[in-house]
Amino acid sequence: MNIYATKGHKVIAKNLDWGYPEDIRKAAKYLTRGGAYTVSYTDVGGWRTDVKLTEFDGVLFNSVHFEDFKEGVE
């Protein structure tokens, strides 16, 4: 996904088994593979980028779980 995505950017959850063990557990708990979500903001770091989604208040996800949404593409 575009790690510099702005508020309102749409992403698709794809790679739920990527990332650190805590990232994988969180993804399994909250995300649905193939589900579309809306970015609230991203926090770009040196080793990872955290993504906050409007659908989950107070939960940060690893950007590796997402791909950019493309209309008409599954």
Protein Blocks (a to p, Z undefined) as FASTA:
>chain_A
ZZkbcehiacddfblmgcjfklmmmmmmmmcghiacddfbdcddfkbccdddfklghiac
dfklpccddehiZZ
